[in-house]
Amino acid sequence: MWNKPHLLNAIADLLMLVAAAALLAAAAVWLVRVPSLPVRHVVFADVLPHTKRGEVEQVLPQALKGNFFSLNLEAVRGALEKLPWVRKVDVRRQWPDRLEISIEEHKPVARWGEGRGELVNSYGEVFAAMLPETESSGLPLLFGPQGTAQEVLKHYGDFIGAFRTVGETPVQVTLSPRLAWQLKLQNGMLVDIGREQPKAPVGVRLARFIEIYPETVAKRAVRPAVVDLRYPNGFAMRVAGEAKGK
């Protein structure tokens, strides 16, 4: 073997690589375990309108275990995302002792259900959080089977656009377990749209009602309490205390 220089060189190179790898591993272990690299500063990059400082201080210390290198960023993220108003968290290390946290809060656009303290955010996601009455009173109320919040929110946006042309505003949208739609307008009127029908879709029936609304409904001395749009070729109106009429 000693008369084979190329083999000796190869063995020497291999030993150097092994030594270098061992040195790097030792350095990594030292960096992870060394107590002299603590995280001294935690900085929040965003203004948080709803998340309270006390809530953060309650969950964050439990997740801040280890030094700058060994700190588990997923644990920090997970702890903060359990807070009611927190939707998404991004955590970054900043050398030498700083942790920067960016929090995206839920943006409530509607109330969900009744009496459960649930809200719907701008992504159509349901979350449970307390909202002051001064803020919640202006939000629409949406109902629907579990897992339908995104669909109900989308239709609410469509209904808002449709009734804007006649100066009315839906304040409540309900999708029943049988997938039938009902609206409540700001003036108190209930609009039963019903289920999707192959020959008379929800959008078509609603557009037909909106078209004749200014003359048939808005000019009435007494507004109807309920309007039933479930008919394929017409609709029914009912004033409180009166029988149905077309």
Protein Blocks (a to p, Z undefined) as FASTA:
>chain_A
ZZmmklmmmmmmmmmmmmmmmmmmmmmmmmmmpmklccfbdcdfbdcfklcfklmmmmmm
mmmgcdfklpcfklmmmmmmmpmklmbdcdddddfkbccddddddddfbdehehklpacd
fkopacdddddfklmmmpccddddehilmmmmmmmmmmmmmmmmnopacfbdcddfkopa
cdddfkopacdebjadfklcfklmmmmmmmmmmmmmmmpmbdcfbdcfkbfkbccdddeh
iacdZZ
